Amino acid sequence: MMRSAFAFKGILTSRFRAAKAVAASSPRLALRMRNMYLPRMSKQPDLDMIRAGATGLAGFDSAMGFRVVRITEDEVILEYDIDDQHRQPYGIVHGGVHCAAVESACSMGAGMSAMARGQAVVGVENHTSFLHAVRSGRVRVTATPLSRGRRSQVWEATARDADGRIVSTGRVRLLCLDPDTVLAGEQVQVKRGK
């Protein structure tokens, strides 16, 4: 039987209390425990490369043509050039593209923040409003944090066209997941830089 992320709350809380007690009594033992519970990673992320947008995007973000312009712990900027795959039958950018760009930018920022704690993030709520239709050109999405907690984060994003006009805004709530959490039938893997 699979447990949901929320079913782990009690287990994670008791593990956290135990780890905190061990850390207070023996920093050396605490380091060993940390290494046992965190997933094995080949190396730390190259944050300079990520910030420079040099690592490129994969999967859905790549298919949509999203590009990272800048990424810091306090701001993520991504952009895309409107093409046929972004348009709905009336020739304007599909609302789902706006939602996806908002979610991608917010998730990247929240992920950078959570990665420092060995966590991953998943979006649990996305509220995106479409303010102005856009047919062509470049769209730039800027995301900033509203709240960065240990268990959840809230980020907001604004998308602007090439003239600086706001075309959509959104707010994304994300759940922070510990490495031993089961998500969609598999244990969460915190992905770090290549």
Secondary structure, DSSP 8 states (H G I E B T S, - for coil): ----GGGGHHHHHHHHHHHHHHHHH-HHHHHHHHHHHS---SS---HHHHHHTTT---HHHHHTT-EEEEE-SS-EEEEEE--GGGB-TTSSB-HHHHHHHHHHHHHHHHHHHHHTTT-EEEEEEEEEEE-S---SSEEEEEEEEEEE-SSEEEEEEEEE-TTS-EEEEEEEEEEEE-TT-EETTEE-------
